[in-house]
Amino acid sequence: MERRGKVKKKKIIIFALLLGAIIVILVGWSVSRGKMYDYNYSEVAKKLETAPFNTNIPTKVPFEDMQLYDFGSNNQKVEFTLFNVDKEFLTVNILKDEIEYPKEIKKENIKIGRDVNGKYIPEHSGKRIILWQHGDLFYEIAFSYKLTPIEISKEQLIKMAESFK
């Protein structure tokens, strides 16, 4: 009888340890998922010196060690793409004209900071997108996900938009 009690107690302890480990992993994942990282925007700022109009750029990004992958501009648009070693891509478009998406695409109204209204598109052609207007310019951040849209949260895109300076 005593032996059964020890075995049962051992099983309870093992179960509690496993449950505790799972909780720690889930909490760690959810905390790191919302984390933002400082972005060294000096390379983008240098490229913007030749752009046809002045614009803001992000100072925070949702992934570590983001680098400039591609940059282009013309009279109507500035576009640059950031990426990291995990091949996570963020494309930023800044335009003089409003960005139009088909009406059937699901859009959600969002607040960026206290006084800027924007739109959030949870999924369109393999991307999560956030759009807003600042002054005379229209901004778009598009995250190209590898497997699933949940690789980046709506809140992270909003925080990135709030960091534009």
PyMOL commands that set and color helices and strands:
alter all, ss='L'
color gray80, all
select helices_A, chain A and resi 2-33+42-48+149-151+154-162
alter helices_A, ss='H'
color red, helices_A
select strands_A, chain A and resi 37-38+60-61+67-73+77-83+89-95+108-112+116-124+127-134+137-144
alter strands_A, ss='S'
color yellow, strands_A
deselect
rebuild
show_as cartoon
